[in-house]
Amino acid sequence: MRLSERLVEPVRLGRLELGPPALIEAAVKSIRERWPDLPRLPAEADREKVLRRFALRVQNDTWEGCTLAEAARALHIACLPEFRQPIYQKALRLLLDEVRNQRRPLLVSAALAAYLETWEQDNTYTRALAQRLSRLTPRDFPARWRRIVSGFPGLFDPGAIHRDVAERMAAADDPWADLRDLGVPDPHGPGLWAAAQGEWLKRIAQTLTKEDGIERLLRWLRPDATRLALPPARAAAVIEALIRAWGERMPPEGLVDRITGRLSDLYGDPRLNMAAPWGAMDRGVLEAYRRWLTGANLRLFLDVITEAERRYTRAEESHMWAPRRKFWLGLYEQGRIREAWPAFSPEAALVARDMLGRRNLRLDHGRQTGRSNNTSILIMRIGDKVVVEGSHNYKVHVFCASARSAPSLYGRSYDCDDIRLTPKHGEVVHRGDWQDRVRWEIERPC
C-alpha cells in the first residue's frame, strides 16, 4: 500500500482509558513539582535572608546574577505578615510595579499566590496586590491560575470576593471539589479561602440540622480518605457551627452517633485531649458536644452488652440486661447522666470493634482488665455522684464524686474487682425494685 493511500484511510479512534482521579491528580502534582511555574518558598528560617538580599540589590541597584525566580520568591515573602516591615517597602513596590508593567509569568504567579494566601479584608497589602493584579487580563496569568481568574470575575475586589466565593460554595454539593475544579490549589488553605469558609458557614447554618447538610459539612472537613483533614485551627469554627445549629436540642440517635464518630476519627476526643480544635472552641459549645459524646458512649455500651449477651450468655440469663438498658437510657434522656465512659471486657471489646467497624465509626473507650475478665463496666457522672454499672451480676456502685476513692472517667483500663472492693457511698443489687434504690442512692447527700 502506498503512503498516499494509507493517509486517506479513515482513522479508528481507540478508547482512552483514564486512571482514577486521585492517580491523575498525583501525576499532575508530580509534574508541577518538577517543573513549577512558581518557585517554592524557602524554609522559614531562610526567608528573611532571601528577602534581605533582594532588598540590598534594590538599595544598591546591583542586579548581576539576579534571576526571576529570586525576584518571585522575594515578592512572595515580602507579602507575608511577618515581613511587612518598612525596610522592605521599596523592594516590594518595585516588584509590584514589575507585575503591573512587565507581566512576567513568575512574578504574576508569585503576586497572585501571595494575594490569595494572605488576603485580608481592608488590608493595605491586600489592596496593593489587588490593584496591580486587576490591571492584567486573564491571558496574562499562567495557565494554572486562569480558571480561578475567570471563575471569579470579582477576584480583585478585596472588599467582596470572600462573599463571592462563599456564595459559590453554598450552591455546590461538594464545595471542596468545586473549588478544586476551578484550580484552587488548596481550598483548606489560608487567606481568602479561610475567610470564605466563615461566610459559607453563615449561609448554610439552616441546613446543618438536615442529613444532607451535615454530610456536606463533614465532607468539607475531609474530602476523601487520601487527604488530610481541615487544619484544626480552621476546623474549630466548622464544628462550632454544626453544634450551634442544634441549640438545646440533641440530634437523633443514629445521626449524633455518626457525627461524633466522624469527628472523633478526624480530631480525637476532647475528653481525652484538649488540643486543637477542641481547645479553640467556645466553652459552652464544647460542653454541648461532650453531652453528645456521652450519649454516643452510653449507647455504644448498651448496644455492645446487648450483643455480647446474645452471643455469649446462656439463654436462661439473657433476660438480665434489657431492664438495665431501659433504666439508664431513661436517665440520660432526662438529662441526668452528664458523662459516661465504657470499659469493655476482652470479649466485649471484640464486639465493640466489630460494631464500630460495621457502622464505620470511631469512639474511644477503656478496657476492663480485672480478674473477672468477662465483665464490662460503665462509669457515669450523675449529679455529684460517680456511678458504676456492670454486666452480668455486677452491682451498681455509687461514689461521691469528691471522694478520693471514686473512679475517674476516661481512663484506659479499670479493674472491676478493685472498684467492687473500694469503700463507697452505696451499692445496689439488681433485684426487685432496684431502679428506685439506685435513684435514692444518687439523690442521697454525700
DOMI-699059 format. One record per residue: residue in three letters; x, y, z of N, C-alpha, C, O in turn. Coordinates in steps of 0.001 Angstrom, whole numbers, plus 500000, padded with zeros to 6 digits. Each point is the difference from the previous one (the first is absolute). Layout:
# residues N
AlaXYZXYZXYZXYZ ...
***
This chain:
# residues 446
Met500856498808500000499144501192500000500895501246500000500971500101500750 Arg498652500857498361500751501248499932499723500862501233498974499867500666 Leu501976501012499605499831500924501120498774500890499795499266500272500950 Ser500509500183497805498853500860499728498689499292500301499044500615500473 Glu500919498058499244498780499238500281499806499815501503498881500074500507 Arg502218499685500194499936499835501448499482501274500685499235499929500962 Leu501188501221498535499633501266500629498527500336499843499430500696500841 Val499934498807498069498585500323499794499079498981500662498782500181499997 Glu501778498749500570499157499039500720499373500654501233500655500799500669 Pro498062498868499648499388500562501224500722499518501249500433498851500091 Val499682502040500847500689499675501261499007499402500982498933500569500230 Arg501406498302500342499152499373501025500524500409501379501099499631500415 Leu498078501132500260500425500500501314499796498925501059498925499410500106 Gly502120500346500675499868499089501143499440500734501206499984501230500039 Arg499567498024500921499435500599501217501131500388500941500872499190500315 Leu499099502048500123501025500483500931499608499620501418498981500467500510 Glu501814498696500126499711499561501361500736500892500985501230500003500048 Leu498021500744500730500599500858501025500081499249501315499137499181500314 Gly501883501098500435500129499376501313499087500664501014499292500954499677 Pro500724498544501544499193500615501066500392501461500190501169500349499834 Pro497867500514500514500296501433500160501164500279500949500806500896499750 Ala499280498339501334501078500251500970501370499759499377500951500721500302 Leu499162498253498814501283499709499349500350501084498987501155500409499879 Ile497816500053499389500235501074499032500469501263500722500941500666499568 Glu498388499648501534500356501193500765501413499887500560500744500980500031 Ala499620497815500411501353499789500520501035500202498894501072500554500243 Ala498603498994498531500920500174498873500155501475499655501108500464499733 Val497779500277500272500064501438499724500846500698501057500824500859499685 Lys498961498761501577500775500607501089501487499726499824500831500878500231 Ser499502497899499360501407499630499804500625500835498896501137500456500125 Ile498114499745498784500503500810498886500231501442500451501025500605499685 Arg498004499933501057500127501385500452501166500170500955500669501033499997 Glu499578497939500828501118500101500934501335499974499264500962500640500426 Arg499095498613498461501257499907499257500223501219499107501123500483499857 Trp497781500009499540500092501171499128498998501054500478498989500224499334 Pro501265500412501780499025500938500568499944501298499216500990500412499394 Asp497814500249500620499914501350499442500071501020501123499780501191499781 Leu500527498345501415500163500889501145501095499422500890499849498886500501 Pro501252501841499710501080499462500832499508499692501412499247500775500591 Arg501175498119499925499602499608501352500660500921501023501169500362499871 Leu498063500005501140500561500842501055501092499252500748499886498790500198 Pro501169501900500223501028499343500804499469499666501392498913500438500378 Ala501849498797500369499622499679501377499847501290500804500636501012499704 Glu498509498932501317499698501213500772501266500672500534500090501227500030 Ala500880497972500387501228500573500580500811500780498968500811500851500367 Asp498975498863498323500809500650498950499269501154499317500594500676499160 Arg498157499566501168499218500981499236500504501428500178500105500753499032 Glu500203499612502201500481501371500212501305500234499264500231501093499484 Lys500627497897500460501277500137499295499761500282498513500659500858499412 Val498388498409499982499693500195498577499460501407499772500416500680499063 Leu498663499756501785499390501314499819501009501116500247500014500995499275 Arg500821498846501735500994501037500308501002500136498851500405501112499659 Arg499997497759499742500943500058498870499388500755498820500677500783499334 Phe498024498972500416499362500707498887499839501491500320500167500844499119 Ala499511499478502125499864501409500388501324500744499818500011501173499626 Leu501098498145500638501323500625499785500254500242498516500613501001499629 Arg498918498086499520500147500212498551499276501288499587500522500810499234 Val498259499353501298499218501191499658500698501256500516500094501001499291 Gln500389498938501938500647501170500614501263500403499243500262501184499789 Asn500529497796499800501289500281499357499917499970498477500983500270499311 Asp497827499396500169499799499904498550501010499050499356500596500310498969 Thr499582498527501661500923498982499473499175498774499619499393499349500850 Trp500600500349497839499107498936499506500745498845499341499379499102499432 Glu501938500920500642500755498916499375499663498661500662500070499870501222 Gly499569499153497974499685498661500505498601499849500554499617498909500423 Cys499613502163499583498628499912500535499104499272498998500025500300498806 Thr499202498765501672499092499236499144498547500359500308499693500559501053 Leu499429499109498014498580500206500236499512499154501171499128500426500757 Ala501430498386499391499595499143501116500324500670501334499201499941500935 Glu501976500701499156500363500704501233499028501147500265499572500211501135 Ala500083500528497805499072501121500155498613499509500410499338500618500833 Ala500226498262498574498679499458500331499948499550501457499008500232500692 Arg502054499129499767500041499584501418499957501227500913499287500012501003 Ala501478501010498641500036501212500827498617500653500060499576500463501059 Leu499728499574497813498656500583499973499049499222500905499255500587500785 His500778498105499099499108499154500812500295500179501491499081500110500812 Ile502198499919499537500389500125501416499625501385500537499518500118501126 Ala500700500922498075499742501372500464498530500234500331499669500919500748 Cys499445498246498693498564500160500275499550499240501237498879500197500466 Leu501974498938500074499619499247501196499933500944501198500828500904500114 Pro498210498904500772499812500954501111501254500249500826500228501122500452 Glu500589497846499750501168500176500868501121500834499360500962500366500676 Phe498912499940498003501056500764499335499506501353499483500643500613499147 Arg498230499847501361499467501294499557500662501117500808499390500598500886 Gln501859499659498785500799500971500742500449501116499069500159499776498800 Pro500048501428501738500391501141499152501250499747499165500099500507498883 Ile500858498718501631501254499807499263499790499237498700500875500014499134 Tyr497987499322500712499746499231498782498993500683499080499678499451498947 Gln499813501729501415498950500640499219500463500374498588499258499809499036 Lys501950500717500840500490500421498685500118498801499070499633500078498827 Ala500880498814501697500136498790499185498635499483499563499825499578498856 Leu499207500455502062498673499499499661499336500870498943499375499479499077 Arg500751501840501044499391500895499000500600499750498623499279499967499003 Leu502039499857500942500650499730498726499470498712499375499728499944498801 Leu500131499033502020499520498707499495498551500097499528499647499433498966 Leu499517501276501777498602500140499598499871500812498719499123499727499180 Asp501738501263500639499994500748498742500413499106498831499490500143498889 Glu501424498948501369500408499040498965498827499094499615499816499669498829 Val499400499937502167498824499174499713499046500746499073499496499438499028 Arg500264501831501283499033500778499216500540500333498606499257499943499020 Asn502026500402500888500534500522498745500612498935499098499790500028498787 Gln500959499036501781500703499007499186499231498693499850500146499289499006 Arg499023500404502005499103498826499939500751498691499770499554499131499252 Arg501587500752501403500781498768499865499285498883500774499597500210501144 Pro500242498609498250499192498921500609500406499631501418499139499801500857 Leu502172500105499404500420499603501343499578501039501040499556499644501091 Leu500580501636498572499618501045500946498482500077500149499492500231501097 Val499795499578497812498540499979500077499528498854500895499114500182500835 Ser501476498647498988499648498853500844500272500278501464499180499696500865 Ala501984500886499406500360500293501393499030501000500601499583499854501149 Ala500056501166498076499098501027500519498611499433500261499388500304501024 Leu500107498871498052498664499442500196499984499001501147499054499981500787 Ala501988499182499320500073499063501121500013500755501322499310499619500946 Ala501480501456499118500068500797501234498650500645500294499575500047501154 Tyr499751500447497815498689500631500186499003499011500601499298500326500957 Leu500642498474498484499030499005500471500336499503501402499106499795500821 Glu502191500009499454500411499402501269499979500993501161499803499608501150 Thr500401501677498552500095500994501082498816500952500003500021500999500719 Trp498948498718498496498848500886499851499405500367501360499748499137500841 Glu500036502158499348499270500507501160499157501168499531500475500862499261 Gln498283499163501168499122501090499609500530501322500576500414500057501157 Asp499568500983498038500418501346500424501462500053500439500373500803500855 Asn500448498335498551501426499993500339500788500717498908499720499829498814 Thr501262500971501588500774500797499038500713499116498993499994500297498805 Tyr500619498621501658500748499120499096499051499293499045500313499840498821 Thr498535499736501675499022499343499146499534500950498902499890499610498837 Arg499840501632501535499539500978499002501092500291498967499713500126498810 Ala501540499981501647501098500279499068500152498864498990500183500253498809 Leu499745498509501652500088498853499090498823499989499042500170499785498800 Ala498633500448501730498804499984499153500082501077498921499607499768498857 Gln500905501415501507500090501102499045500891499625498822499640500247498849 Arg501526499155501427500910499617498909499414498866499166500059500031498771 Leu499384498982501894499505498821499287498750500303499188499753499355498982 Ser499463501613501455498765500316499279500269500627498635499112500035499148 Arg502114500463500637500353500604498710500313498941498943500130500327498820 Leu499990498417501587500379498934499082498750499360499384498918500048500585 Thr501241499363498247498922499229499376500188498529500359501094499613500412 Pro497869499551499446500172498569500310501156499360499240500633499076500510 Arg499653501404498274501098499404499215501367500320500585500984499324499700 Asp499073501719501143501284500363500615500389499041501124501151499987500435 Phe497893499212500035500273499088501110500464498645499470499487499533498983 Pro501475499826501686500380498642499608498785499066500014499015500262500690 Ala501064498667498557498847499124499764499367499507501294498780499855500071 Arg502032499885500956499460499409501221499022500930500713499187499545500804 Trp500887501773498903499160500969500701498806500487499185499132500689500535 Arg500811498969498195498987500623499139498580499609500381499086500817499884 Arg500713497963500562498639499592500380499523500773501223498826500365500079 Ile502058499887500869499612500768501181499639501423499592498973500531500423 Val501869500081498760499771501383499590498701500110499207499228500939500196 Ser500530498099498904498770500034499207498785499606500822498905500523499789 Gly501283498560501143498876499502500797499478501010501005498835499942500392 Phe502022500986500031499595501038500951500282501376499401501078500555500212 Pro497964500001499039500232501307499376500367501084501006500705500947499652 Gly498833498931501575500323500997501020501178499614500865500104500446501142 Leu500792498726498326501113499488500809500833501119500612500506499860501114 Phe499638501241498170500882501069500488499218501162500603500464501140500026 Asp498342498540500456499241500941500829500141499510501445499183499199500454 Pro501838501268500276500295499423501312498910500220501035500018499355501049 Gly499043501529498691498926500219500966498856499028499874499164499913500899 Ala500775499338497982498828499151499764500316498579499557499114499147500040 Ile502116500563499537500269498704499379499765498830500952499604498923499554 His500630501262501745499769498889500927498530499606500022499669498829500187 Arg499443502156499622498570499695499954499632499312498683499137499122499973 Asp501518501280498940499748499341498713500386498524500060499271499133499519 Val501891500599501080500440498599500135499010499230500874499629498870499681 Ala499948501746501416499054499331500906498689499677499294499427498934500222 Glu500088501981498925498761499743499261500156498788499106499098499168499901 Arg502034500736499458500234498839499133500077498721500822499452498972499601 Met501216501081501534500090498826500865498619499571500476499703498806500048 Ala499449502162500304498671499675500512499130499348498934499100499224500322 Ala501163501084498415499200499435498909500503498635499554499325499310499236 Ala501857500293501234500612498749499545499649498839500929499906500176501214 Asp499901498644498210499782498796500806501286499595500726499961499471501111 Asp501164500784498247501306499672500580500905501210499813500710500084498998 Pro499281500866501954500763501243499820501487499781499760500610500704499194 Trp499974498330501494501433499764499836500306499590498558500912500540499374 Ala498321498501500106500229499537498630499729501117498992500702500112498995 Asp498288500709501268499666501090499087501142501006499928500356500455498913 Leu500215499894502226501121500941499993501228499390499338500733500689499290 Arg499489498034500937501132499332499341499818500006498487500963500199499260 Asp497799499583500273499737500015498557500300501365499392500316500100498815 Leu499584500946501994500335501347499531501500500274500013500454501050499545 Gly500312497994500983501444500177500040500541500515501314501176500356500079 Val497990499695500971500488500428501310500981498943500518499607498846500168 Pro501652501512500089500979498988500408499603499273501276500140498780500088 Asp499363501963500907499627499389501275498817500750500599500187501026500655 Pro498580498467499127498831500671500579500041500090501524499282500808500590 His501551498368500055500167500076501446501109500974500398500376500073501169 Gly500139500667497869501119500886500275499592501276500723498825500205500307 Pro502159500650499962499750501230500780499483501135499129499675499800498830 Gly500251501382501747499688501203499258498567500036499505499062499873500788 Leu500767500301497912498669500125499403499138498789500300498810500145500281 Trp501770498655499664499206498776500171499526499856501442498904499494500240 Ala501895500939500708499564499968501400498868500995500235499035499693500701 Ala501082501496498715498938501002500161498715499533499330498909500190500538 Ala501219499199498291498816499493499291499315498901500811498773499907500000 Gln502001499269500685499394498958500836499086500621501057498889499520500222 Gly501577501540500422499180500647501021498687500523499439498954499850500630 Glu501089500766498184498776500496499363499100498844499577498776500079500113 Trp501839498854499402499237498809499578499243499391501172498849499594499844 Leu501776500337501321499332499430501174498751500787500377499009499419500441 Lys501034501908499387498805500800500275498869499649499032498834499951500392 Arg501510499809498362498985499753498976499356498619500114498858499810499580 Ile501862499235500981499450498633500047499501499622501392499668498840500243 Ala500277502131500674499622499685501389498663499278500073499829499101500824 Gln499216501282498322498666499406500056499983498559499501499028499281500234 Thr502025500287499086500035498630499457500640499007500960499993498798499735 Leu500559501682501375500834499145500837499220499154501000500593499359500867 Thr498087500637499017499199499052500766499385498957499068499153499206500411 Lys501282500807498337499512499031499006501153499098499584501152500433499974 Glu498543498321499703501054499016499737500892500411498838501220499857500086 Asp498193500656498812500841500342498856500904501192500308501138500054499535 Gly498352500909501255500824501136500397501137499582500915501122500491499874 Ile498587498604501044501037499505500912501057499220499231501198500149500242 Glu498348499018498830500953499205499222500902500898499159501193499726499862 Arg498249501340499578500809500935499213501050500660500898501146500178499587 Leu498465500184501639500943500624500927501110499023500389501173500372500026 Leu498463498387500275501003499007500383500936499687498838501187499740500201 Arg498270500287498578500848499755498825500971501167499798501112499792499516 Trp498488501425500845500922501139499921501173499788500952501139500329499667 Leu498585499119501525501078499781500971501055499040499461501194500172500246 Arg498355498820499020500962499095499349499367499490498704499142499118500031 Pro501281501437498834499329499687498738500041498531499611499026499479499458 Asp502084499847500811500076498564499732501140499413500821500776500722500626 Ala499304497960499357500940499296500890501455500251499636500886499730500812 Thr499385500779497991501394500203499584500544501354500458501179500289499796 Arg497977500544500820500419501348500342500015500218501511499333499296500758 Leu501444501695499650500003500388501405498710500735500324499377500604499127 Ala500233499335502135498813500725500441500290501506500012501155500426499996 Leu497776500357500018500121501452500142500859500306501222499786499398501052 Pro501180501519498847500856500310501157499167500316501238498979500679499895 Pro501439498840501273499192500172501217499595501434500297498889500240500472 Ala502003500729499257499657501396500292498800500446499170499185500794500469 Arg500702498701498301498843500321499161498792499143500372498860500449499888 Ala501387498325500552498902499071500282499158500442501185498816499672500068 Ala501773501067500867499257500418501195498732500752499616498934499736500557 Ala501166501195498502498832500788499598498951499125499316498801500220500173 Val501641498796499056499071499113499290499222499146500999498781499869499898 Ile501929499555501063499340499154501001499052500833500863498892499566500314 Glu501548501620500060499116500885500782498713500304499245498919499983500590 Ala501183500294498113498806500310499203499026498829500014498788500197500094 Leu501735498595499813499139498815500007499292499840501340498798499738500037 Ile501926500416501053499404499813501328499005501116500312498924499739500537 Arg501427501495499130499103501132500270498671499862499249498957500443500482 Ala501091498948498354498770499876499212498915499230500740498814500183499729 Trp501585498953501208499032499182500729499491500677501273499019499551500593 Gly501639501522499824499553500688501210499995499052501190500992499320500263 Glu497896500638500453499860499132501167499558498592499627499954499107500846 Arg499721500704497874499524498679499581501165499038499811501154500412499878 Met498522498301500101500974498955499726499667499382498642498835499689499752 Pro502141500122499363499708499321498737499436498599500256500286499402501037 Pro498922500074498037499475498642500162501116498994500227501144500224499605 Glu498513498671501032500991499033500491501003499573498936501207500122500206 Gly498309499379498659500935499524498981500855501116499437501175499794499699 Leu498247501384500157500712501124499424501081500517500943501117500271499561 Val498574499869501712501003500511500940501149499007500140501148500406500182 Asp498557498294499736501077499023500058500916500117498790501216499850500124 Arg498203500419498698500817500169498797500862501247500100501176499985499635 Ile498233501090500860500756501261500115501172499831500960501138500315499653 Thr498590499190501548501073499866500994501048498997499541501190500181500259 Gly498379498773499068500959499016499504500934500596498968501208499768500047 Arg498237501009499008500837500604498958500943501032500594501176500051499636 Leu498317500775501279500856501031500592501092499375500867501127500495500029 Ser498550498430500671501019499313500803501082499417499108501180500017500349 Asp498416499467498501500965499433499064500946501079499472501194499755499822 Leu498268501434499929500803501075499417500854500735501027501158500323499730 Tyr498271499946501454500664500914500934500124499454501423500418500726500902 Gly499225498012499310500120499430501333498838500394500900499012500583499553 Asp501132499088501712498940500167500992500400501110500966501027499878500666 Pro498185501217499433500388501112500882500044499611501464500603500715500801 Arg498778498176499575500067499561501398501354499390500317500390499900501163 Leu500330499690497785501314499384500187501133500956499660501091499902500560 Asn498648501025498520501060500908499553499357501309499553499190500012499074 Met501168501083501579499401501289499704500817500809498995499897501226499949 Ala500922498076499246500727500715498957499007500531498966498820499649500017 Ala501680501207499079499124500538498946499407498831499212500656498978499796 Pro498089501187499764499165501202500033499263500234501310499450501079500221 Trp500535497909500654499139500089501190500391501159500903499136500692500538 Gly502166499523499629500459501061500883499668501392499493500001500957500775 Ala499714499170497926499685501306499422498507500287499973499585501065499542 Met499608498008500938498550500154499889499405500703501208500574499987501088 Asp498264500628498704499243500606501087499673498943501058499607498884499661 Arg500557501466501618499823499020501080498580499422500025499818498800500203 Gly499178502063499589498628499520500031499706499044498865499318498993500192 Val501194501315498619499802499125498848500708498667500222499462498942499675 Leu501745501117500878500739498775500259499270499125501017499984498776499867 Glu499415501842501143499257499234500998498804499301499356499687498862500348 Ala499647501809498721498890499361499284500499498793499217499346498958499965 Tyr501812501188499410500546498870499234500395498856500924499822498838499636 Arg500697501449501526500332498937500956498744499224500398500070498793500231 Arg498777501888499853498758499284500284499631499076498850499472498908500212 Trp500812501543498556499767499119498853500870498747500123499540498883499762 Leu501711501322500612500903498851500153499535499071501114500117498780499884 Thr499356501794501193499473499184501097498922499076499484500013498806500295 Gly499050501730498935498941499164499444500541498940499074499547498856500032 Ala501426501509499133500575499031499071500695498867500755499846498833499640 Asn500926501503501413500678498961500777499013499131500782500181498787500114 Leu498790501837500415498986499238500733499314499008499071499847498830500351 Arg499740501621498471499334499089499062500948498920499507499594498855499800 Leu501680501508500003500967498974499596500082498911501054499958498814499676 Phe500160501584501589500080499007501071498750499112500012500097498775500071 Leu498745501854499860498753499225500048499878499071498800499579498852500143 Asp500781501631498690499918499157498802500989498849500057499670498871499636 Val501542501414500821501027498951500064499605498934501011500105498808499710 Ile499439501603501481499644499011501016498781499194499559499925498799500261 Thr499120501851499073498840499265499476500444498950498992499524498865500030 Glu501404501520499060500491499052499006500866498916500642499897498826499646 Ala500959501576501302500838498996500679499137499026500786500299498807500048 Glu498637501687500566499074499127500736499367498984499052499854498824500333 Arg499775501653498485499400499090499017501000498940499545499632498844499790 Arg501633501550500058501008499064499495500476499016501056500141498805499740 Tyr500107501722501470500788499226500955499240499533501243500494499141500730 Thr498311501409499524499303499689501244499029498846499802499360499877498955 Arg500545499292502052499053498894499933498565500527499934499691501061500542 Ala499455498194498797498633500455499738499269500391501276499265500987500017 Glu500933498239501059499269500289501231500479501282500676499334500502500906 Glu501832500046498661500509501234500600499834501211499072500294501127500399 Ser499235498647498357500028501048498989498955501080500215499972500986499264 His499163498844501740498982501009500283500517501111500908499283500969500247 Met501942498913500255500455500877501082500221501443499546499806500921500793 Trp500593499301497959500480501314499618498901500949499547500152501211500162 Ala498754498298499283498965500881499429499492501040501003499893501168499624 Pro499785498483501638499524501029500945501075501046500312499684501174500193 Arg501567498411499856501064500960500271500118500998498839500166501201500215 Arg499745498285498557500060500863498820498920501075500062500273501182499792 Lys498516498400500492498873500935500052500217501041501096499700501177499800 Phe500814498406501345500178500907501128501048501070499688499744501188500194 Trp501431498404499325501074500966499774499689500927498835500331501184500058 Leu499046498313498896499608500885498905498970501027500473500011501153499570 Gly499097498404501325499016500921500549500654501127500782499610501159499865 Leu501390498504500959500706501045500756500732500964499066500027501207500235 Tyr500559498249498713500713500864499051499030500957499311500285501191499877 Glu498574498294499675499019500836499308499424501072500929499529501037499533 Gln500507498718501776499565501016500966501093501034500261499774500966500729 Gly501395498843498690501104500928500209500780499748501273500790500846500419 Arg498999497999500204500671499721501281501449499537499805500869500354500796 Ile499397498872498173501356499462499788500788501023499194499725500231498823 Arg501256500375501829500778501063499354501241499477499298500458500596499026 Glu500087498306501453501184499408499378499870498483500083499388499470500927 Ala501192499838498097499967498537500005501232499475499281500415500544498977 Trp500162498398501566501233499440499429499981498480500176500032499518501132 Pro499915499723497779499992498541500126501405499412500077500958500549499457 Ala499131498335501226501242499211500022499595498553499739499307499388500813 Phe501124500073498059499509498707499540500933498855500398501220500153500053 Ser498169498708500221500760498770500188500607499590498659499612500545498967 Pro501334498504501020500599499591498720498974499521498980500085500356498824 Glu498941498837501614499024499510499020499070501123499541499624500049498829 Ala500004500847502073499145501128499609500766500987499126499403500638499133 Ala501911499502501077500805500900499171499993499526498547500009500816499078 Leu499975497863500720499899499470498639498653500358499377499920500368498828 Val499027499517501977498671500384499516499992501488499639499465500387498962 Ala501134500448501906500050501447499741500760500297498717499576500837499203 Arg501544498482500595500787500233498784499188499650498757499992500754499027 Asp499317498089501007499177499600498856498868500992499766499710500368498862 Met499653500061502226498853500894499878500420501358499440499336500545499118 Leu501765499997501394500473501288499497500455499882498545499824500926499208 Gly500760497933500455500411499776498612498814499956499063500043500586498918 Arg498889498722501482498801499931499155499371501367499819499467500310498935 Arg500597500515502118499401501335499932500971501049499458499646501170499861 Asn501579498403499835501036500909499491500202501183500941500038501155499575 Leu500093498532501717500141501023501024501243499739500840500536498892500048 Arg499900502183500613501034499847501016499497500674501268499664501184499988 Leu500286498061501106499702500569501307500982499394500990500177498783500050 Asp500451502068500727500970499507500976499290499337501172498845500306500294 His501854498788500368499480499334501197501180499383500748501110499916499474 Gly498633499659501752501037499363500798499891498484499960499152499441499305 Arg501721499906501452500003498533500113499836499609501463500525500658500898 Gln498740498267499319499876499418501329500944498807500050499813499023499274 Thr501209501059501590501092499016499970500106499192501289501004499322500221 Gly497972500741500637500085499291501283499835498493499854499902499463498897 Arg500073499878502254499889498539500002498664499542499413499932498958499349 Ser499036501798500875498696499672499411499999500492498560499349500988499659 Asn501401498295499504500283500545498670498871499852499000500180500316498824 Asn498643499205501615498842500032499109499051501146500341498944500139499383 Thr501431500687501606499152501109500445500419501304499324501183500340499958 Ser497836500379499517500215501348499472499331500987500952498996499679500636 Ile501562501512499453499432500989500923499763501318499276500616500290498975 Leu498465500506501591499682501330499483500124500972501161499290499875500998 Ile501621501104498873500209500999501047499259501272499581500220500512498902 Met498909499994501962499152501156499663500133501086501061500260499726501172 Arg499554501507498386499908501132500915498538500429500035499451500428498985 Ile499920499458502180498595500378500163499926500926501207500179499561501136 Gly499557501717498618499986500960501103501340500036500703501038500167499359 Asp498948499676501967501248500008500767500485498586500296500754499787500949 Lys498817499249498246500385498596500192500722499457498763499779500451498876 Val501083498573501371500547499155498942499359498629500175500097499400501070 Val499256500110497897499245498759500067500623498997499042500304500330498854 Val499886498443501623500585498951499172498986498873499843499582499378500976 Glu500034500375497779499143498870499656500876498951499334501029500326499409 Gly498560498412500689500781498935499384499117498915499431498828499875500357 Ser501752499345498755499256498913499378499926498798500949500598499996501076 His498656498993498497499821498770500761499405500312501384499000500715500078 Asn501582498773501005499432500174501336500634501162500768499872500089501221 Tyr500807500793498060500694501103500655498987500966500608499006500348499361 Lys501244500084501868499108500952500666500195501408499437500980500282499310 Val498067500587501001500170501430499740500744500603501186499543499900501139 His501598500724498598500817500593501059499921501524499881500198500559498921 Val499510500105502202499807501451500008501051500638500905500141499640501169 Phe500601501327498253501051500710500744499663501493500032499401500528499063 Cys500983500132502001499984501457499978501138500458499081501139499553500139 Ala498540501342498923501005500406499015501213500646500661501109499930499470 Ser498682500697501682501102500680500683500894499036500780501078500387500450 Ala498483498357499715500774499024500781501226499545499217499941499807498786 Arg501159500026501920501229499559499343499873498598499453500733499620499086 Ser498345499602501462499819498618499550499182499899498723499954498934499385 Ala499395502158500198499148499946498801500847499765498759501002500689499806 Pro498623498361499354500775499763498774499893501198499052498945500624499882 Ser502146499677499461500021501097499031499433499542498667500139498839499616 Leu499233502073499695499536499688498657501130500164498990500995500677500258 Tyr498830498698498610500875500127498834501371499360500196500979500403499372 Gly499081498595501508501237499243500133500118498963498896499022499684499322 Arg502176499792500507500229498991498967499703498591500506499610499127499225 Ser500573500656502072499728498654500516499464500096501422500339500916500750 Tyr498817498116499607499371499941501320499990498553500469500034499066499198 Asp499919500772502115499851498679500608498662499999500738499849500662501026 Cys499193498596498448498665500035500593499999499424501419499153500365500816 Asp501793498735499481500067499436501350500501501034501000499521500055501133 Asp501448500772498449500462501077500880498866500967500305499838500434501141 Ile499378499903497838498865500906500211498986499370500948499446500678500865 Arg500315498042498972499023499306500835500420500022501472499149500100500884 Leu502174499806499386500493499923501371500323501364500611500334500075501182 Thr499575500995498043500339501339500488498858500567500837498840499850499617 Pro501453500809501534498939500651500786499237501000499145500575500713499177 Lys498103499322501043499178500814499106498791500567500727499773499703501172 His499463501106498132498792500627500535498883498970500150499258500028500982 Gly500620499074498062498958498983500062500121499043498834500727500258499041 Glu498543498618501050499965499045498908498624499344499956499313499897501016 Val500300499663497790498658499452499804500096498730499179500659499969498961 Val498676498975501514499885498751499240498795500113499069498989500605500357 His501121498812498448498910500075499022498901498972500343499810499001499307 Arg499487501291501783498879499137500397498839500880500434500200501092500534 Gly498593498428499234498815500742500421499954501370499338500310500141498817 Asp499298500869501962499903501361499464501347500702500132500123501017500684 Trp500880498425498653501351500518500137500127501427499419500842500777500450 Gln498330499561498561500085501322499385499749501114501016500728500992500029 Asp498232498841500813499709501029501010501128500096501019500312501086500487 Arg500298497775499834501110500042500961501205500719499403500712500707500713 Val499524499119497978501094500738499344499706501497500030500886500796500310 Arg497898499589499375499635501421500037500211500575501404500488501119500155 Trp499140498105500858500158500474501375501478500193500331500366500996500623 Glu500487498065498969501432500123500259500587501210499273500879500682500527 Ile498630499578498263500508501137499216499613501323500675500790500944500021 Glu498008499117500524499493501242500575500377500177501471499923501107500534 Arg500481497815500112500357500085501416501249500870500155500976499786499280 Pro499027501186501633501160500888500149501257499234500379499942498977500682 Cys501183501532498868501292499369500346500350500283501450501044499558500481 
***
